[in-house]
Amino acid sequence: MSLLDVRTIEVVYHRAATAVQGITLQVPAGRIVTLLGPNGAGKTTTLRAISGFLDADDARVTDGDVIFDGEAVTGWLPHRLVRRGLVLVPEREKIFETLTVMENLQACRRGGDLDAIFTYFPQLAGRRRQLAGYLSGGERQMLALGGALLCQPRLLLVDELSLGLAPIVVRTLMEAVRRLRDELGLTILLVEQNAAAALEIADHGYVIENGRIVHEGAAADLLAHEDVREFYLGGARSRAGRTYRDVKQYRRRRRWFA
């Protein structure tokens, strides 16, 4: 059964520009689903539409429905969705930089065990009294995830977890996300440009381009798909050693429907 069911939603900015068109996706309970795509494809807009954070950008859902746990929640305000258990970890401005690590966690807390947060993210344990603005990029992501967990989510939406981070840090964060699914039974929708990292932990994936879903499948199938490998994993290489992503990404029509 799908905990989240997004049905043909359309999002329009400034009453004129259509950002996503007919997006349909499902997130089954207890699974990790990833939404992949290039910059500007509509990934973040889709998460904002689901989580109620569109108004600040003068955008709105003009068609379709967002169904969470069997109830239509399209257009609900974020605080109301959080109370229902739908929590977003945004791409930017994830933490309060002028508060300490502990103060950040306390500010987010609706319940849950603080000690459990330090079990999943031990790097934060020794920095409880440190101002969050002095944390590394990876530690900031950990703090944002920890704060989201203290909102007691049933569905966690995570936007660009790996952005700007070293590969070893990305692996640590992705493994933490996998543990949240396996040990806590959390349902997770993960938006990522780092397709390889996301597909390693996901159960299912969707590819979005130009505001539309162009392909979907089991994570293992997407990893093996020729276009995913060529355009998102750098799997196909030219004789000069460069990936086709570098030289031909938009010159060949993708074979999504082949």
Secondary structure, 3 states (H helix, E strand, C coil): CEEEEEEEEEEEECCCEEEEEEEEEEEECCCEEEEECCCCCCHHHHHHHHHCCCHHHCEEEEEEEEEECCEECCCCCHHHHHHHCEEEECCCCCCCCCCEHHHHHHHHCCCCCHHHHHHHCHHHHHHCCCEHHHCCHHHHHHHHHHHHHCCCCCEEEEECCCCCCCHHHHHHHHHHHHHHHHHHCCEEEEEECCHHHHHHHCCEEEEEECCEEEEEEEHHHHHHCHHHHHHHCCCCECCCCCEHHHHHCCCCCCCCCC
